[in-house]
């Protein structure tokens, strides 16, 4: 008991309270082992009592060195990395959703579709879970040769205020990178019909998943088949879920019908691929530079240890250091030390996995820290400049004319104005490409017809006609929910379901000569349909293929379509909705897929002919859609060339190009920092030098 009292005295009498460890080999040591936070039992001739009551069991006292300096230190750093990474990944996800709520009228609309978002905890835990079990910041031989490295755990330097603030700052930075790569890509997505809420959210989630997996690799100091396999499994499971759920009509109809075929349209857009390439490159460059700065100015003990090629090539579990191998020629019976331990745990895992001896490899360990920043900066810089340059070049090749034919200058909500600064028109639009006229609907709400002639000084190749209207919050939570999916698919639905989903009476019933009749289909999406139409004098507009084929196929009119006693689309919007098509009218189908941002930019139709330089085009605009209740509302018709790079929008190219330039600047800054303030290393205990031949990579915030 005196031994236990001594441990208790140390635990309670010293401030700050230390973590105590007790080692014993006999029954009289059991109280002491139980009193300490960590108890280690030594199996021997004294019996099994110490082993049975301990947290860890060893065969000989000399193995305590390896238990503490190698496995204890590894596990401390793994636990800290796992904990900080878990906070980091959740912060990045939530911050992106917070940014998006400012673009959805603060209505609480989640950036990611619910059934896609449910996979987050599984897919984003697998990579760091493997690293949390297998990561080794330094080889065992280095840890034993440099016992001062144990100070990292004893002093708690891996999980303190500084590391927590570093993690928070990194999460904020990553969330901004993710959001401000996706948002500038929106015009390029929208011109191809993938700027809807469901596609945009899935693209953002895909970029998030890639970033999280990249970060897990970055936070890992060493890699093996299990850590790499966990990353591959994370991506494989995500691809499987995208195929199994949104690509499966039966399952999509049950869970979320608007998600049907989203992945197919998403991967068919060039800006999706640019986003998933640019996001990890920008994040990698920022991570490498931030980590370099952090450890350059606030190094811990491990940052000062130089690891030589011999250390990396040395067998990490030699026979002299591994007690099982050391005693492999001895009889393992119940009376031996090994037998006692085996009898406690059932069996000892002698595989490389169980002995933490799985072959490891480390990225760029032959490079000094600032050279790693240079390598990352040059690679990321060239790639980003290439992507950005391609986007800007093709953006400037597409000619356009924008006709703003209605604007409401009345300001109702001040929070809309900052958003409208960049949502109104894509960056790169020239003043010479904008025409304005006043063609608002008449004050009594009746249609107003206007005519305008447009000249193409440089001609235009088979242009696309698009209409843009805003600010319209189709991503507002109540608006998104105001739809009965089964009803637009031609099924009869109970009135109770219609009242639940279409809560406002004006979205469910229509007053016809004093009689209220049900609107079919009901919902805010239906009654807010954009019913302005456009004609080109002497030319035909092809209004096919402006909506997804999968949506057109999914939408159906009910069996009693056209019967009296109900208000049908062609009756609500005469001359706009084709009576024969009903809900399968592509203009209506396109409108029903809500925009991801508070501005609608939908395709109206295609011109079959090209225009020669100097040729003009005469448009007839039928303005019906009301603007009087929309703050700073506008309606615009866009006549634009288009291609795989979308149309005219420079913002994505500017953002990616700027990121490439910044990558080169950060690489240069790292070289300058190392030049003026070289990092010092310990080649032997207590001996410092300005140069280390090699350095191992560092844990999470340690990695450079």
Secondary structure, 3 states (H helix, E strand, C coil): CHHHHHHHHHHHHCCCCCCCEEEECCHHHHHHHHHCCEEEEECECCECHHHHCCCEEECCCCHHHHHHHHHHHHHHHHHHHHHHHHHHHHHHHHHHHHHHHCCCCCCCCCCCCHHHHCCHHHHHHHHHHHHHHHCCCCCHHHHHHCHHHHHHHHCCCCCCHHHHHHHHHHHHHHHHHHHHHHCCCHHHHHCCCCCEHHHHHHHHHHHHHHHHHHHHHHHCCCECHHHHHHHHHHHHHHHHHHHHHHCCHHHHHHHCHHHCCHHHHHHCCHHHHHHHHHHHHHHHHHHHHHHHHHHHHCCCHHHHECCCHHHHHCCCCCCCCCHHHHCCCCCCCCCCHHHHHHHHHCCCCCCCCCCCCCCCECCCCCCCHHHHHHHHHHHHHHHHHHHHHHHHHHHHHCCEEEEEEEECCCCCCCHHHHHHHHHCCCCCCCHHHEEECCCCCCCCCCCEEEEEEEEECCCECCCEEEEEEECCCCCCHHHHHCCCHHHHCCCCCCHHHHHHHCCCHHHCEEEECCEEEEECCCCHHHHCCCCCEEEECCCCEECCCCCCHHHHHHCCCCCCCCCCCEECHHHHCCCCCCCCCHHHCHHHHHHHCCECCCEEEEEEEEECCCECCCEEEEEEEEECCCCCCCCCCEEEEEEECCECCECCCCHHHHHHHHHHHHHHHHHHHHHHHHHHCCCCEEEECCEEECCCCCCCCCCHHHCC
